[in-house]
Amino acid sequence: MFAPRRFLLQEVVAFVLAREAKGFAGATTVEKGRPMKQFVTEESFWELFPEAQIGIVVAHNMKPTEEVAPEDAAAIARALAEANGKADQHLESNTISQNEVVAVWREAYQKFKTKKGARCSIENLLKRVLKGNPVGSITPSVDIYNTVSLTHALPVGGEDIDAMAGDIRLGITEGGDAFRPLGEEEDAPTLEGELCYRDDAGAICRCWNWRDGERTALTDDSKKAFLIIESVDPARADDLAVATDQLAAMVQQYLGADIFAKQIIARDNPTMVIDE
């Protein structure tokens, strides 16, 4: 009497497992009846950048800014100042685009649709260093990831997991994703063919790693952070690993965070759980 029902349940389970194994963008991990947020890199991304790697640190239970000990806040400030001072070691030319750590990203940005003038975040940081305009303090969590970015000349970003709607996905979009740039008063939706991070409510970061949105930006009160380091140069795999370890160590030491997950995303390992 109940045999057909058992058969259907097996089919459903097999289907869900198959979707997750393939990194299906809509797949949602479920444990004990609760959906779990995932980071999903879509095939459209890997078709453009098959050798890319993305270092992910997921930090939970971060202290709000007002609870960061004065000595820890001072240590973060010193680390950022030192990173600003040493960042010019990555600059061999006064023409920003002729530096290798920037040139690889200029080339990468030719492979997808971008807003005019959009540049990789590491180019924007190093350009400030080149002009003698050091990167200043924003919030402890942002200061930490800017420190890591300047130290290793890799783009680093961060988003508030609690502000995300569903899974976060990286891939080519059809355009029209809702987006309010950080610090702006007008919306600027994505373009067709643009590479971006997005969730169920819209875009999170436009043109891969160019511009963060207001909705999911890290704040003084953020408790859960999704921290990202990107690399398109296979020769820098070791640098990416060291940077990812440093990022995890700093948020743990100075912000009291629990490291929920730390992983290098690659084409053969395209998804991960970021929240329960």
C-alpha positions as CSV (number, residue, x, y, z in Angstrom):
1,M,0.0,0.0,0.0
2,F,2.8,2.4,0.9
3,A,5.4,1.2,-1.6
4,P,4.6,3.8,-4.3
5,R,5.0,6.6,-1.6
6,R,8.5,5.3,-0.6
7,F,9.5,5.2,-4.2
8,L,8.4,8.9,-4.8
9,L,10.4,10.0,-1.7
10,Q,13.5,8.3,-3.0
11,E,13.1,10.0,-6.3
12,V,12.8,13.5,-4.7
13,V,15.9,12.9,-2.5
14,A,17.9,11.7,-5.5
15,F,16.8,14.8,-7.5
16,V,17.8,17.2,-4.7
17,L,21.1,15.6,-4.2
18,A,21.8,15.6,-8.0
19,R,21.0,19.3,-8.2
20,E,23.4,20.2,-5.3
21,A,26.1,18.0,-6.7
22,K,25.9,20.0,-10.0
23,G,26.0,23.3,-8.2
24,F,22.5,24.2,-9.4
25,A,21.8,27.9,-8.7
26,G,18.4,27.2,-7.2
27,A,19.4,24.3,-5.0
28,T,19.0,24.9,-1.2
29,T,20.7,22.7,1.4
30,V,18.2,21.6,4.0
31,E,19.2,20.2,7.4
32,K,16.7,19.4,10.1
33,G,13.9,21.1,8.2
34,R,15.8,24.5,8.0
35,P,17.0,26.0,4.7
36,M,20.7,26.9,4.8
37,K,22.2,29.8,2.8
38,Q,24.8,28.9,0.2
39,F,27.3,30.6,-2.0
40,V,26.9,29.3,-5.5
41,T,29.2,30.0,-8.4
42,E,27.3,29.5,-11.6
43,E,28.6,27.8,-14.8
44,S,28.4,31.1,-16.6
45,F,31.2,32.4,-14.4
46,W,33.4,29.3,-14.9
47,E,33.0,29.5,-18.7
48,L,34.7,32.9,-18.6
49,F,37.2,32.2,-15.8
50,P,37.9,28.4,-15.7
51,E,41.1,28.9,-13.6
52,A,39.8,31.5,-11.2
53,Q,39.8,30.9,-7.5
54,I,37.9,32.6,-4.7
55,G,38.9,32.5,-1.1
56,I,35.9,32.6,1.3
57,V,35.8,33.3,5.0
58,V,32.4,33.1,6.8
59,A,32.6,34.9,10.1
60,H,29.8,34.6,12.7
61,N,29.2,36.3,16.0
62,M,31.4,39.3,15.2
63,K,31.5,42.0,17.9
64,P,29.8,45.3,17.0
65,T,32.2,48.2,16.8
66,E,31.2,49.6,20.2
67,E,32.3,46.3,21.8
68,V,35.7,46.0,20.1
69,A,38.4,46.5,22.7
70,P,40.4,49.8,22.4
71,E,43.7,47.8,22.0
72,D,42.1,45.7,19.2
73,A,40.8,48.8,17.4
74,A,44.3,50.3,17.7
75,A,45.8,47.1,16.3
76,I,43.5,47.2,13.3
77,A,44.3,50.8,12.6
78,R,48.1,50.1,12.8
79,A,47.7,47.1,10.4
80,L,45.8,49.2,7.9
81,A,48.4,52.0,8.1
82,E,51.2,49.5,7.6
83,A,49.4,47.9,4.6
84,N,49.0,51.4,3.0
85,G,52.7,52.0,3.5
86,K,53.8,48.7,2.0
87,A,51.3,48.5,-0.9
88,D,53.7,50.3,-3.2
89,Q,55.8,47.2,-3.4
90,H,53.1,45.9,-5.8
91,L,53.6,48.9,-8.0
92,E,56.4,48.8,-10.6
93,S,55.0,51.6,-12.7
94,N,53.4,55.0,-12.1
95,T,50.8,54.1,-14.8
96,I,48.4,52.0,-12.8
97,S,47.2,49.8,-15.7
98,Q,50.8,48.7,-16.4
99,N,51.2,47.0,-13.0
100,E,50.8,43.2,-13.3
101,V,48.4,42.9,-10.3
102,V,46.1,45.4,-12.1
103,A,46.7,44.4,-15.7
104,V,45.2,40.9,-15.0
105,W,42.0,42.5,-13.8
106,R,41.8,45.0,-16.7
107,E,42.0,41.9,-19.0
108,A,39.3,40.1,-16.9
109,Y,36.9,43.0,-17.2
110,Q,37.0,42.8,-21.0
111,K,35.2,39.4,-20.8
112,F,31.8,40.7,-19.5
113,K,29.6,43.7,-19.8
114,T,30.6,46.5,-17.4
115,K,29.4,50.0,-16.5
116,K,31.6,52.6,-18.2
117,G,34.6,53.3,-16.0
118,A,34.1,50.3,-13.7
119,R,37.4,48.9,-12.3
120,C,38.4,46.1,-10.0
121,S,38.4,47.2,-6.3
122,I,42.2,46.5,-6.0
123,E,42.9,48.9,-8.8
124,N,40.9,51.6,-6.9
125,L,42.8,51.0,-3.7
126,L,46.2,50.9,-5.3
127,K,45.5,54.1,-7.3
128,R,44.9,55.9,-4.0
129,V,48.3,54.6,-2.7
130,L,49.9,55.7,-5.9
131,K,48.5,59.2,-5.5
132,G,49.6,59.4,-1.8
133,N,46.0,59.2,-0.6
134,P,46.0,56.3,1.9
135,V,42.9,54.2,2.4
136,G,41.2,55.4,5.6
137,S,39.2,53.7,8.3
138,I,35.5,52.8,7.7
139,T,34.4,50.0,10.1
140,P,36.6,47.4,11.9
141,S,35.5,44.6,9.5
142,V,36.0,46.7,6.4
143,D,39.3,48.0,7.7
144,I,40.5,44.3,8.1
145,Y,39.6,43.3,4.6
146,N,41.1,46.4,3.2
147,T,44.3,45.6,5.1
148,V,44.4,42.1,3.5
149,S,43.6,43.5,0.1
150,L,46.5,46.1,0.2
151,T,48.9,43.6,1.7
152,H,48.4,41.0,-1.0
153,A,47.2,43.2,-3.9
154,L,44.1,41.0,-4.3
155,P,40.5,42.3,-4.4
156,V,38.7,41.6,-1.1
157,G,35.1,42.4,-0.2
158,G,32.5,41.6,2.4
159,E,28.8,41.4,2.8
160,D,26.3,41.1,5.7
161,I,24.8,37.6,5.6
162,D,21.8,38.6,7.7
163,A,20.9,41.2,5.0
164,M,20.9,38.6,2.2
165,A,17.8,37.2,0.7
166,G,18.4,33.5,0.1
167,D,21.6,32.1,-1.5
168,I,24.3,34.4,-2.9
169,R,25.2,33.6,-6.5
170,L,28.0,34.7,-8.8
171,G,27.3,34.6,-12.5
172,I,26.3,36.4,-15.6
173,T,22.9,38.2,-15.2
174,E,20.2,39.0,-17.7
175,G,20.2,42.5,-16.3
176,G,17.7,44.6,-14.4
177,D,18.7,43.3,-10.9
178,A,17.7,45.9,-8.3
179,F,20.8,47.7,-6.9
180,R,21.4,50.8,-4.8
181,P,25.1,51.7,-4.8
182,L,26.6,52.3,-1.4
183,G,26.4,55.9,-0.5
184,E,24.1,56.8,-3.4
185,E,20.4,57.9,-3.4
186,E,19.4,56.5,-6.8
187,D,19.1,52.9,-8.0
188,A,21.5,51.5,-10.6
189,P,20.2,48.1,-11.8
190,T,22.6,45.6,-13.5
191,L,23.2,45.4,-17.2
192,E,22.5,42.5,-19.5
193,G,25.6,40.3,-19.7
194,E,27.1,41.8,-16.5
195,L,29.0,39.5,-14.0
196,C,27.8,40.2,-10.5
197,Y,27.0,38.8,-7.1
198,R,23.3,38.6,-6.4
199,D,20.6,37.1,-4.2
200,D,16.9,36.7,-4.5
201,A,16.3,40.5,-3.9
202,G,18.8,41.8,-6.4
203,A,22.4,42.5,-7.0
204,I,24.9,42.6,-4.1
205,C,28.1,43.7,-5.8
206,R,28.2,44.9,-9.4
207,C,30.7,44.2,-12.1
208,W,32.1,41.3,-10.1
209,N,34.1,43.3,-7.5
210,W,33.6,46.9,-8.5
211,R,30.8,48.4,-6.4
212,D,29.0,47.2,-3.3
213,G,25.4,47.8,-2.6
214,E,23.7,49.6,0.3
215,R,21.4,46.7,1.2
216,T,24.1,44.1,2.2
217,A,27.0,46.3,3.1
218,L,28.9,45.6,6.4
219,T,28.0,48.0,9.2
220,D,29.2,48.7,12.7
221,D,26.5,46.3,13.9
222,S,27.0,43.4,11.5
223,K,27.3,40.0,13.2
224,K,27.7,37.7,10.3
225,A,30.1,38.4,7.4
226,F,30.6,36.8,4.0
227,L,34.2,37.7,3.1
228,I,35.6,37.2,-0.4
229,I,39.0,37.3,-2.0
230,E,39.2,36.8,-5.8
231,S,42.1,35.7,-8.0
232,V,42.1,35.2,-11.8
233,D,45.9,34.4,-11.9
234,P,46.7,30.7,-11.3
235,A,50.2,31.7,-10.5
236,R,48.9,33.5,-7.4
237,A,47.2,30.5,-5.8
238,D,49.6,30.5,-2.8
239,D,49.1,34.2,-2.3
240,L,45.3,33.7,-2.2
241,A,45.6,30.9,0.4
242,V,47.9,33.1,2.6
243,A,45.5,36.0,2.3
244,T,42.5,33.9,3.1
245,D,44.2,32.6,6.2
246,Q,45.2,36.1,7.3
247,L,41.6,37.4,6.8
248,A,40.2,34.6,9.0
249,A,42.8,35.1,11.7
250,M,42.2,38.9,11.9
251,V,38.4,38.7,12.2
252,Q,38.8,36.0,14.8
253,Q,41.5,37.8,16.8
254,Y,40.2,41.3,16.7
255,L,36.4,40.9,16.3
256,G,36.0,37.8,18.4
257,A,34.4,36.0,15.4
258,D,33.7,32.3,15.1
259,I,34.9,31.1,11.7
260,F,31.9,29.2,10.4
261,A,33.6,28.3,7.2
262,K,36.8,28.9,5.3
263,Q,37.3,27.5,1.8
264,I,38.9,28.1,-1.6
265,I,36.2,27.9,-4.3
266,A,37.3,26.5,-7.7
267,R,35.5,25.0,-10.7
268,D,35.6,21.5,-9.2
269,N,34.3,22.8,-5.8
270,P,31.8,25.6,-6.8
271,T,29.4,25.8,-3.8
272,M,29.5,26.1,0.0
273,V,27.2,26.6,2.9
274,I,27.5,30.0,4.6
275,D,24.8,30.0,7.2
276,E,22.4,27.7,9.0
